[in-house]
């Protein structure tokens, strides 16, 4: 199984100069190739593929004003063109938007394949660098494994990271059991379990909001292109990096715990990109990182031999009584507890939803049945027809 191990790097002054030059050349080649492909289509209705882009790169290296492209390793430049080809493939397949130009303030990355680095005595020697990368080995690589691809990344905050991609033959499957749990994600409580436990939302963004707001206000007042603006931008990037690190760390610990304790985990297949379009809840939903939570559960379940079941996002898990199955017509978000009008059972909104998710997850895992009741319709939803026209809301 292919895995990527990410480490912090503290390059020397000479190495940092070479890496920054390499990342800058990768960004330049990517942007020039993107501009050339866009121009070819809109002006001449021609499609440019990777082979033609590679031929363009050869011509660019011969130009007098682009001779600096020959001073860096050619492998990251070719990998940048391959990434551009992948971006266009995803765009034409409808999986992504049209590729954007890379910006210097966003940092950047350079990918090195086996022909552009050496792995010797547990150290990494990149092309054009005589000394090994001073990597802080926070954890050991699997024994007998050597990286096949190395990616060096510069973050906007100025930190350097390296990712080592390798094929890990170790079997990390955990001992199988019978425990199963349903998860209902939320904002006040990040996750509510079908066992009755609620895991609080750390709300990392709110803890740093005032500090970030002050730094961004200071950045907006600096003159564009000035050195003071670069210093202010770096300060904002460091605060944002601290927020991201805390959020990712909490998510990793939570998902690892859920994977180790349960054989089957059931979640809702939520469309987070559509949910963040609500301006009142966008910041809270983004801070909760529901998409990252499900993504980590997905690949960790594959690593450790667990089962992750996703149910239909339209299933009324919150409005359905877990005792008798009655579905209430309306249940606003401000109502956290409610009584079933049919059987009188008192429900906690989140715990009841988690129990319903678990019950439906068993059905989906066993027979793949539809989880939406036949008599339940989604009201007020504008759904596109096959011809691309919008239907009127059902009354």
LINLIN-V361543 format. One record per helix or strand of 3 or more residues. SS is the DSSP state (2 for helix, 1 for strand). FROM is the first residue (numbers start at 1). TO is the last residue. If there is no record, write none. Layout:
ss=SS from=FROM to=TO
ss=SS from=FROM to=TO
This chain:
ss=1 from=2 to=9
ss=2 from=13 to=44
ss=2 from=50 to=62
ss=2 from=64 to=71
ss=2 from=74 to=92
ss=2 from=104 to=106
ss=1 from=108 to=113
ss=2 from=114 to=116
ss=1 from=117 to=120
ss=1 from=123 to=126
ss=1 from=149 to=154
ss=1 from=160 to=167
ss=1 from=180 to=185
ss=1 from=189 to=193
ss=1 from=198 to=200
ss=2 from=204 to=207
ss=2 from=209 to=220
ss=2 from=227 to=261
ss=1 from=264 to=268
ss=2 from=272 to=275
ss=2 from=282 to=288
ss=2 from=290 to=304
ss=1 from=307 to=311
ss=1 from=337 to=339
ss=1 from=346 to=348
ss=2 from=349 to=367
